[in-house]
């Protein structure tokens, strides 16, 4: 039997370079948040302060969520070569972002319940102690936000994955990675950042509310501010859930890249001779997309290679499966079926 060298046709499915800076940043913030959590719970237990205990357990939920983001980076990197992941491991990070947003909604629910309880049944507030803890929490969150912001900046400066494919056979085509200048949205890093910013925002609101209660006796201001902060955090969480769920459910057919693919096919071929009969586009990386195209054409010279060349002007399309049907063959098959 005749053997063939298939090495030139083989390729990997690593469509996202990962985010090493993001992994380092989230891991650092996780440990900072965890240490602050332990300190608050220990102090609350020692000094019998419910305010300290409540804030410590509140921070524990953020530590878990940020830890989940750090774990997702490590898992995606560890399994990057696992062939069981058909289009790579990037969606592990997106799944972590989605789960983190759900955690954020749980925190919102706890904030609302606690605030309503204090409205109906006011409790004495140790203003000085609570303000000190809120200020300390704000400092920790500002430091954490700077760490994650620096991680985002470092990631945007990282070179993209340099491995490029040029391959097409049996209707399949692969293209290179996106250009370095394109915008990359790390939903996992963003979820950790939202947790930190949400905690910082609630700390600022808490400081203002506690100051108002301490100076003017407005005890109601603390729970009301808690409800306002919960609404703001809920809006952030809802936006993050929307963005991550779109990726997880492959709901990308309204993305501009879909119209760009259609235009590339129309511009490359004769509109009257070649028609797109089926098109599916889904995201496989932060700014990388895969597509499956079925074409019906009168052009007997049309090949997957030519279609791949038309799509090459859009480097964000890193994987394509192209199926071409000749109109004469389709009519012949239809005739055989109906006769």
C-alpha positions in Angstrom: 0.0 0.0 0.0 1.3 3.5 -0.9 2.0 5.7 2.1 1.7 9.4 2.2 3.5 12.0 4.3 0.7 13.8 6.2 2.9 16.0 8.4 2.3 19.0 6.2 -1.4 18.6 6.6 -1.6 18.2 10.3 -2.3 21.2 12.6 -3.2 22.0 16.1 -6.4 23.7 17.4 -4.8 26.3 19.8 -6.6 29.4 18.7 -5.9 31.5 21.8 -2.5 32.3 23.4 -3.8 32.5 26.9 -3.1 35.3 29.3 0.0 34.7 31.5 -0.2 38.2 33.0 -3.8 37.8 33.8 -3.1 34.5 35.5 -0.4 36.0 37.6 -2.6 39.0 38.5 -5.6 37.1 39.5 -3.5 34.7 41.6 -1.9 37.6 43.5 -5.3 39.3 44.0 -6.7 36.0 45.3 -4.1 35.7 48.0 -4.4 39.4 49.0 -8.2 39.0 49.3 -7.9 35.7 51.2 -5.4 37.3 53.7 -7.8 40.3 54.2 -10.7 37.8 54.7 -8.8 35.8 57.3 -7.7 39.0 59.1 -11.3 40.4 59.3 -12.8 37.1 60.4 -10.1 36.6 63.1 -10.5 40.2 64.3 -14.3 40.0 64.4 -14.1 36.7 66.3 -11.6 38.2 68.8 -13.3 41.5 69.4 -16.9 40.2 69.1 -17.6 42.5 66.1 -20.4 41.5 63.8 -19.4 44.2 61.4 -16.0 42.7 61.0 -17.3 39.2 60.7 -19.9 40.2 58.1 -17.4 42.0 56.0 -15.0 39.1 56.3 -17.5 36.5 55.1 -18.6 38.9 52.4 -14.9 39.1 51.2 -14.7 35.3 51.3 -17.2 35.1 48.4 -15.0 37.4 46.4 -11.9 35.3 47.2 -13.7 32.2 46.0 -14.8 33.9 42.7 -11.3 35.4 42.0 -9.8 32.0 42.9 -12.0 30.4 40.3 -10.7 32.8 37.7 -7.1 31.9 38.6 -8.0 28.2 38.5 -9.5 28.6 35.1 -6.3 30.1 33.6 -4.3 27.2 35.0 -6.7 24.6 33.8 -6.9 26.1 30.3 -3.1 26.2 30.1 -2.7 22.6 31.5 -5.1 21.1 29.0 -4.1 23.2 26.0 -2.9 20.1 24.1 -5.8 17.9 25.0 -7.4 16.7 21.7 -10.7 16.1 23.5 -11.2 19.9 23.4 -12.3 20.3 19.7 -11.6 24.0 19.5 -9.1 24.5 22.4 -9.5 25.3 26.1 -10.3 29.0 25.9 -13.9 28.5 26.9 -12.8 27.2 30.3 -11.9 30.8 31.1 -15.2 32.1 29.8 -17.1 29.5 31.9 -15.2 30.7 35.0 -16.2 34.3 34.1 -19.9 33.2 33.9 -19.7 31.3 37.2 -18.0 34.3 38.8 -20.8 36.6 37.6 -23.3 34.2 39.2 -21.4 34.5 42.5 -21.7 38.2 42.2 -25.5 37.9 42.0 -25.4 35.8 45.2 -23.5 38.6 46.9 -26.1 41.1 45.6 -28.9 39.0 47.1 -27.1 38.9 50.5 -26.5 42.6 50.4 -30.2 43.3 49.7 -31.4 40.9 52.4 -29.0 42.3 55.0 -29.9 45.9 54.1 -33.7 45.2 54.4 -33.2 43.5 57.7 -31.4 46.6 59.1 -34.1 48.9 57.7 -36.9 47.0 59.5 -34.9 46.2 62.6 -32.1 48.8 63.1 -29.0 47.6 65.0 -26.5 49.8 66.8 -23.5 50.5 64.6 -19.9 50.9 65.8 -19.2 53.7 63.4 -15.4 54.3 64.1 -14.6 50.6 63.9 -16.7 50.1 60.8 -15.2 53.1 59.0 -11.7 51.9 59.7 -12.5 48.5 58.2 -14.2 50.0 55.2 -11.2 52.2 54.5 -8.8 49.3 54.9 -11.0 47.2 52.5 -11.0 50.1 50.0 -7.2 50.3 50.1 -7.0 46.5 49.5 -9.4 46.7 46.6 -7.6 49.7 45.0 -4.3 47.8 45.1 -6.0 44.7 43.7 -7.6 46.8 40.9 -4.1 48.2 40.0 -2.7 44.7 39.8 -5.5 43.5 37.5 -5.3 46.6 35.4 -1.5 46.1 35.0 -2.2 42.5 34.0 -4.7 43.7 31.3 -2.1 46.2 30.0 0.7 43.6 30.0 -1.6 41.1 28.1 -2.4 43.6 25.4 1.3 44.1 24.8 2.0 40.4 24.6 2.8 38.9 21.1 0.0 36.7 19.8 0.4 33.0 19.2 2.8 32.9 16.2 1.9 29.5 14.8 0.2 29.9 11.5 -1.5 27.3 9.2 -2.0 27.3 5.6 -4.0 24.1 4.9 -7.0 23.0 2.9 -8.1 19.7 1.8 -11.6 18.1 1.6 -13.0 21.5 2.1 -11.1 22.5 5.2 -9.0 25.7 5.5 -6.9 27.2 8.4 -5.6 30.7 8.7 -3.2 32.6 10.9 -3.9 34.2 14.2 -5.2 37.8 14.5 -3.0 40.8 14.1 -1.4 42.2 17.3 -3.3 45.4 16.9 -6.7 43.9 17.3 -8.6 44.3 20.6 -8.7 41.2 22.8 -11.4 40.9 25.5 -10.4 38.6 28.4 -13.8 37.8 30.0 -12.1 35.8 32.8 -9.9 38.7 33.8 -12.8 41.1 33.5 -14.9 39.0 35.9 -12.1 39.2 38.5 -11.8 43.0 37.9 -15.6 43.5 38.3 -15.5 41.7 41.7 -12.7 44.0 42.9 -14.3 47.1 41.5 -17.7 46.1 42.9 -16.1 45.6 46.4 -14.3 49.0 46.1 -17.6 50.7 45.1 -19.5 49.2 48.0 -16.6 50.3 50.3 -16.9 53.9 49.1 -20.6 53.9 49.6 -20.3 52.3 53.0 -17.7 55.0 54.1 -20.1 57.8 53.0 -23.1 56.1 54.7 -21.2 55.5 57.9 -19.8 59.0 58.0 -23.4 60.4 57.6 -24.6 58.1 60.4 -21.7 59.0 62.7 -21.9 62.8 62.1 -25.7 63.4 61.7 -27.3 60.3 63.2 -28.7 59.1 59.9 -28.7 55.4 60.8 -31.0 54.6 57.9 -28.3 55.8 55.4 -26.2 52.6 55.8 -28.9 50.1 54.7 -30.2 52.3 52.0 -26.7 52.8 50.6 -26.3 49.0 50.7 -29.4 48.5 48.5 -28.1 51.2 46.0 -24.8 49.5 45.9 -26.4 46.1 45.3 -28.4 47.5 42.3 -25.1 48.8 40.7 -23.3 45.5 41.3 -26.3 43.6 39.8 -26.1 45.7 36.6 -22.4 44.9 36.3 -23.1 41.2 36.9 -25.9 41.1 34.4 -23.6 42.6 31.7 -20.9 40.0 32.4 -23.4 37.2 32.3 -24.7 38.4 29.0 -21.2 38.6 27.4 -20.1 35.2 28.7 -23.3 33.4 27.9 -23.1 34.6 24.3 -19.8 32.9 23.9 -20.8 29.7 25.8 -23.9 29.3 23.7 -22.2 30.3 20.4 -24.6 33.1 19.9 -22.3 35.0 17.5 -24.3 35.3 14.3 -25.0 39.0 14.9 -21.3 39.8 15.1 -19.8 42.0 12.4 -17.5 39.2 11.3 -20.5 37.3 9.9 -21.3 40.1 7.5 -17.5 40.4 6.7 -17.5 36.8 5.6 -20.5 37.3 3.4 -18.9 40.4 1.8 -15.6 38.5 1.2 -17.5 35.7 -0.6 -19.5 38.2 -2.7 -16.4 40.3 -3.5 -14.3 37.3 -4.4 -16.8 35.5 -6.6 -19.6 36.3 -9.0 -22.7 37.1 -6.9 -24.9 35.6 -9.6 -22.8 32.4 -9.8 -22.0 31.7 -6.1 -24.4 31.7 -3.2 -24.0 31.0 0.5 -26.6 28.4 1.4 -25.4 27.8 5.0 -23.1 29.7 7.3 -22.2 29.2 10.9 -19.7 31.3 12.9 -18.6 30.9 16.5 -15.8 32.2 18.7 -12.9 30.0 19.6 -10.6 32.7 21.2 -10.8 36.2 22.5 -10.8 37.6 19.0 -10.7 34.4 17.0 -13.5 32.8 15.1 -14.3 29.6 13.3 -16.8 29.2 10.5 -18.5 26.5 8.4 -19.7 27.6 5.0 -21.7 25.8 2.3 -21.6 27.3 -1.1 -23.8 26.6 -4.2 -22.1 27.7 -7.4 -22.1 27.5 -11.2 -18.3 28.2 -11.2 -16.6 24.8 -11.9 -13.2 26.3 -11.1 -14.2 27.3 -7.5 -12.2 25.4 -4.9 -11.8 25.7 -1.1 -8.4 27.2 -1.7 -9.9 30.1 -3.6 -12.5 30.7 -0.9 -9.7 30.5 1.8 -7.9 33.2 -0.1 -11.0 35.4 -0.1 -11.3 35.0 3.7 -7.6 35.6 4.3 -8.2 39.4 4.5 -9.9 38.7 7.9 -7.2 37.2 10.1 -9.6 36.8 13.0 -11.1 33.8 11.0 -8.6 31.2 12.2 -10.4 28.0 11.2 -12.9 27.4 8.3 -14.7 24.4 6.9 -15.8 25.0 3.3 -18.2 22.8 1.4 -18.9 23.5 -2.3 -21.8 22.1 -4.3 -22.0 22.5 -8.1 -25.4 23.6 -9.3 -25.5 20.9 -12.1 -24.7 18.2 -9.6 -27.4 19.4 -7.2 -30.0 19.4 -10.1 -28.9 15.9 -11.1 -29.3 14.6 -7.6 -32.7 16.2 -7.3 -33.8 14.6 -10.6 -32.7 11.1 -9.4 -34.5 11.5 -6.1 -37.8 12.6 -7.7 -37.8 10.3 -10.7 
